[in-house]
Amino acid sequence: MSLKPLHQNLLTAGITVVYVKSVVILCDYAVSKDILSTEVSRKIVHMAAGTWPLFWPYFDESHPSWMLNITVPFMYMLQLTQAALFGGKDDPLVKTLSRTGDPKELLYGPLFFTLVMNYTGIFAFRATESIYVMSCLGFGDGVAPLVGTWYPYGRYPTHPFDEKSKKSLSGSLSFFMASVFGYQILKSSCRGEPGSMAAFLPVAVMSTITEGISGVYDNITVAFIGFLSTKLFP
C-alpha cells in the first residue's frame, strides 16, 4: 500500500531527523568517553549532515510538504543560534561542534553550514548545483581540516592572511578528493540525469581554491561557487 504524499514526506523527514540525531548522540558519547576528540566529532557530524540529500528522492514533490526536507538544518539553525547566544561551555552542541569550547564559534562555520543547507533544500531542491555544493561542503570541507591538522604539509596563508591564519596543500588536496568522492555518492539524488564527473571536476577545482583562501568563511564562499557553477560550466 502506497502512502499519501503528506504521510510519505512526514515519514521521510522523521527518518532524516533520527539519522542525523543518532550520529550526534553517538559523537557526544564518544567525546565524553575520550574515544573521539572534539575536532573529529564535529567533522563526523558535519559529514553526516552533508549526506542528507540522499533522502531527497523519497520526498513526494506533488505535495508542499516536500519542504520538510529542511527539518534537520532548520532545527539545528535554531539550536545553534540558541547555544551560541545563551549556552555555555557545557552545552552539548558547544562540546560537539566547537573547536575551542567558545559558544560564539557556533555562529561561524556550523551556523553558515545550516544556512546553506536551508537555502539548498528550498531553492535548489534536487538540482545539480545543490549536489555540487553539498559534495564540496559536506565531504570536502569535512575531511580537509582533519587532514590539514594531522598532516600539515605545504602550509600557505588564508583569510585574513596574517601569521596565524594558515591552511595546507595536503588539506586542500584532501578537500578535492573528498569532494569527488562525495559527488559520486550524492549524484543519484539529482532530479533527472545527474551531471557527469567531467562536468563536476572544474567545480571541485574552483571550490578547492576558494576554500583554501577563504579562512573561516569557506562554507559561504564554497556554496557561492557551487551555485554559480551551472552558469560557469553549463
N, C-alpha and C positions, 0 to 999 in steps of 0.2 A: 504494500500500500504506500503510495507516494504521499509526502507531506504537503500541506498547503504552503505557499511561498513564505508567508509570515512565520509559520512554525519552523520551517526549514532554516530561515535566517536567524531566528532566535536560538535554535539549537546550535547552529554553526558558530554564532557569536559566543555562546556559552562554552563550547568546546575550546575555542581560541583562548578565552579567559583562563580556563582551567589549565591549558597547556603552558601559557606564559607564567601564570601564578605558581605553578608547580616548580618550574625552573627557579623562580625567585626564592621560594621556600627552601628548596634543596641547597641553593647557594648560601642563603642565610645560615643554614645549619652547618654547612661546610666551613664557612668563615668562623662561626662560633666555636668550632672544634679544631680550628687551626689546620684544617685539611686543605683549604684554599686561601690564598691571600686575597685581600680586598680588590686588588687590581685584576686578578684573574677572574674573580667572581663577577665584577661589574662587566667585564667583556663577554663572559658567558651569557649573562642576562641580555646584553646588547645584541649578541648574535642570535639568541633565541627569539627576541622581539623582531629582529630583521627577517626571520623566516615566516613571519605572519602572512605574507602574500600567498603562501602555499594553501591557505584556507579560502582564498578568494573565489576559486571556481565553484565552491559549494554554496555560495550566496546566490539566491534567485533574484535577478535584476528586474523581474516583472513586478516586484513589489518594492515600494520605497524603503522598506526596512533593510534593504541591502546595505544601507549606510551604517547599519550596526557593525559593519566590519571594522569601524574605528573605535569600537568599545574599549579595547585594550589601550591604544595610545591615548584616547581621551581620558580614561580613568587614571592613567599614570601621569598625564599632564597635570591634572588636578592634584594628585598626591604629591608629585614632585614640587609643585608650587607651594603647597601647604608645608611640606617638610623643610623646604629651603627658607621660608619666611618665618615659620613658627616652631619648627622642630629643633632638637638639639643633637649633640653628637651621638647620643644613644638611640636615635630614631633608626629603625631597621633599614629604611631606604638610604639614609645617610651612610650607614655602615656598609651597605652593599654596593652603592653606586658612586660614592665619592672617593677621590684619591687620597685626600688628606684628613677627612673627618670634618671638614668645614661644610655646614649645611648650604651655604651660599653657592658652593661649587655646583650644586644640582641645577642652578639657573643657567648654566652654560651648556656643555655637551649633552647631558641627559635630557634637559628640557628642550633644547634645539631638536634633538632626535625625535621626540614625541610630536613636536610641531610639524616637522617634515612628514612624519607618518600620518598625521591627521589630514594634512593637505593632500597627500598622495591618495589616501583612502577615499576621499570625497571627490577631488577634482581630476584625478588621473587613475581611477579605479581600473585595474587590469590593462592599462595602457602600456605600450612598450617602454616609454620613458620612466614609468614608475618602477618597472622591473630593473632598469638600468640603475636608478637611484638606490633602490634597496639592495641590490647586489654590491654596490660600492660602499654604501654606508653600513649595511648590516654585516657583511662579511669582510670587505676590505678594511674598513675603519675599526672592525672588531679585532682583527688579527694584528694589524700593523703596530699598534702601541706595545703589544706584548713582545713581538719580535724585536722591535726597536729598543726596548728596555733590556731584554735578555742578551741580544747580540747587536750592540750599538756600533756597527761598522759604517764608516763613511759619514760622520756627523756633519750637518750643514745647518745654517741659520734658518729660522722660520719666524713668522709674525709674532711679536713686534720687532724681530731682528736685533735683539740685544744679546749679551753674552750668555744669558741663562736659557734663551729660547732656541732649542736645537731639536732637529729630527735626524733620522739616519737613512742612508741609502738602503740598508738592509730592511728597515721598516717600510720604506716606500716600495721596494721590490715585493715584499710580502703583501702589501696593500693591493698591488696589481694582480698578483697570482690568486689571492683570496677573492678578489672581485670577479675574476674569470670563473673561478670555481662556483661562486655564488650565483652567477648568471646561468651556469649550466643547471643548477638546481631549481632556480626560480622561474626560468623562462616558460615552463609549462603553464604558469599562472596567467600568461598574456591572453587577452581575448583574441581569438583567431590565430593566425600563423605567427609564431614568435620570430623576431629578427635573428639573423644568422650570427654566429660567433664573430665572423669577419666584420659585421656591422658594429658589434659591441666593442671590439678591441680599440678603435680610436677613442671611444668614450672612456674606456678604462685607463688609457694613457693620459688623457686630459684630466681625468679625475685624480689620478695618481699625482700629477704635477700640482694640481690645485690643492690637494690635501697636504702636500709637502710644504707649501708656502703659507698656509692659512692659519697656522697655530691652533688656538682653541676654538676658532670659528669654522673649522673644517666641515662640520655637519651641514651648515648652511651653504657654504661655497660649493661643496661637492654636489649637494642637491641641486643647486642652481645650474651647474654644468650638466647634470643628468637631465633636467627638464629642457634645457636648450638643445640637447644632443640630437633629437629627431629633426630639428631645424638646421643644425650644422651638418648633420650626416643623414640626409633624407633617404 
